[in-house]
Amino acid sequence: RVLSHVSLHIPAGKTLALVGPSGGGKSTLCHLIPRFYDATEGQVLVDGVDVREYTLASLHQKLGYVPQRAVMFSGTITSNVGYGADHATEAQVKQAVQIAQAADFVDSVGYAGPVAQGGANLSGGQKQRLAIARAVCRKPEIYIFDDSFSALDFKTDAALRAALKSETAGSTVLIVAQRISTILYAEQILVLDEGRVVGRGTHSELMETCQEYRQIATSQLSKEELSHE
């Protein structure tokens, strides 16, 4: 998807959410930050520096990226959660698993429990929670959740977001979401459609100003949720 005329700034410690129809450019925008591909026009800045000026290793060290399809490696629960977090302690791995709402199933198999290549022995929700735990364990400056909550039930989604809120308080958070309930509390919501920004603001502002957002929200939320302040 080609993005055009997309300009945004996410202050440190704030949350930006991206919503919009499938194919609107949400994941494309996310992929520009870790340099899965580069912008052909304009710039992507992290800490005021063009991402192309970082080494990939130093750039990725700043990021905790959780893709829609969680990637698991052959090994154990601990090795998967601690992957990329140099010198992560057992306590840090356990804390990350608890924040990601994965403690129940991890405790049942143990932290030394096997993970098959690609996570073939885990459910979609289990893989997503472990991938989120992996990002949390890194304690990054910037979290990127690329539709990372879609395989979770609503109760787990809500509990995970509450736990993440305190954990990510000092970090910048970018969330791509299908569910409006996942991003109600974002300081800024961007609505993308066909690669363009068609709405920008908080939930209550967008309910007033953006028809595309209002259509998505009213199809998903109850009247009580829609009036969220």
N, C-alpha and C positions, 0 to 999 in steps of 0.2 A: 504494500500500500504506500503510495506517495503522499508525504505530508507537505502541506504548503501553508505559509503564513502562520505557523505555530510559534508563538512566543510566550514563554512562561518563566517564572522565577519562584523557586521553592526556598524560603528562608530556612536556615539551620534550625532543626528541632520542630519543624512543622510538617503537616501531612497534606499531600496533594493526592486527590483521587481522580482517576480517569474512567469515565463511563461513556456509553454510546453503543450503537448497533454493532453487530459482528462485522469485522472487516473495515471498521472506521479508522483504524490507525493507532489504536491504544498500545498494542504490543510493539508495533514499529517504533513508537516514541520511546518506550522502555529500552529497547534494544540499542538505541543510540548511545546510551550512557555507558554501558560496559564495552562499547565498540564492537558489537557483533557485526555492525557495519557502520560506516561513517556518513555523516551528512554531506551531500554534494554542494549544498549552499548553506550559509549561516554557520553558527557555532553551537557546540554543546560544552558548557563550562561546568566544572566541578571545583568548588572552592576558588572560583574566579579564574581557573586555568583551563584552557582548551584541552579536552580529553585526549586529543592527538599528541599533546606534549608530554603526557605521562608514558612511562613504560606500562605495558599491559599488566605486569605483576603489581606495580605500585597502585595503578588504578583499581584493579580488582581487590586489592587489600582494603580499600575504602568501602567496598560494596558487599552487601548481603543480598544476593539475587535468588529469588525463589520462582522457578518457571511454573507454568500451568501443568506441565507433565513432569513430575518430580523424577530426578535422576538418582538412582541408587547403584551402589557398587557392591561387588561381591566382598563379603567380610562380615563384620558384626554390627550390632546396633551402635556400639560405641565408636567404631572406626568410621561409620557413616556420618554420625552426628558431629564428630570431632574433625571431619575432613576439612582441611583448609584453615582450621583454627590451630595455629602452631602452639604446641605445649598446653593444650586444653587439659585441665585437670578432670578427674572423675566427678568432682563436685560440680564443675561448670557444665559438664555434659548432662548430669542429672537435672540441674536447674533449667537448662535449655529444653530438655524433654518435658519437664513439668509445665513450663510456660507454653509450649506447643500443644498442651493437652494430650500428650502421648504416653503419660506415665502409666495409665491403666494397662494398656496392651504391652508396653515394654516390661513392666514388672512381671507380667505373666510369662514372658519368654526369657527375661534376664538381659542385662546389658551386653553379655557375651553371646546373646542369641544370634543365630546365623541370619544373614541377609543374602539372598541369592542374587546373581547378576541381574541388574535391572529391577530388583525388588520383586521378582516373580512370585515369591512366597508371601507377599504383603498385599493388602487391599489398597485401592486408590487413596482412600482417606488416611490410612496408615502411612503410606509413602509421602503424602503431602505434609502430614504432621512432622515426620522425620526431616523432611527438607526444610521446613520452617525452623525446626530445632537447630539444624545445621547453621542456618543463617544467624539465629540468635546467639549461638555459641561463639561466633566470630566477633560479636560486639562491634559491628561496622558503624561507620559514620552515616551511611545511607542504606536504607532497606528498600528493595524493589520487589513488590509482591505482584507478579504478573498473573492475575486471576488464580491466585494460590489457595483460595478458600472454597472453590466451587465443588470439590468432592466432599466437603464437610457438611454435616447436618447443621441446622440452624442453632441448636443448643451449643454444639461444640464451637461453631463459628463465633457466637457471642462470647463464650467463656475465653476463647483464644484471644479475641480482640481486647477484652478487658485486661488479660494478663500482659499482652503486648504493650498496652498503653503506658504502663509504668516502666516496662523494660526499655522501650524505645523513646522515652521522654526527651533525651538529649540528641536523638538522631533525626535525620530527615527521612521521611517515609513517602514512598510513591506506591500507590495501590491501584491496580487495574481490577475492576470488579464487575460482575454481572448483577449481583444483588445490591440494590440501593441500601438495604439495611446495613450492609458491611461498611458503608462509607458516609453514613449520616453525620458523623462527628468530624469529618475532615474540615480543616480550616478553609480549604479551597477545593472545589470540584470543577473539573474541566470536562465538557461534553464534546466528544469528537464524532464527526460524521463525515465519511468520505475524505478523510485526511485533513479536515478543517475544523477549527474551533467554532462551535455553534452556540456555546454557552459557557459561562464562567462565573463562579460565585459559591456561596454556601447553599445548603439544601433549601433553606427557606427563600433565599434570593432567587434560585433557579426555578422554584415552583411558581414564582411570579413572572419571571422573565423569559424562560426557555421552554418552548412547546415540546421539543424532543425529550427533554428531561422529565417534564410533567407527564408525558405519555408513559415513559418507562416506570416512573414512580407510582402512578395511579394504578398501573397493571400489577404491581407487586405488593403494595403496602395498604394497610388498613387506614381508616380515617384518623385514628389516634396516632399512628406512626407518621402519617403524612403531615400532621400539624407539629411534628418535632421541632423544638427550638434549640 
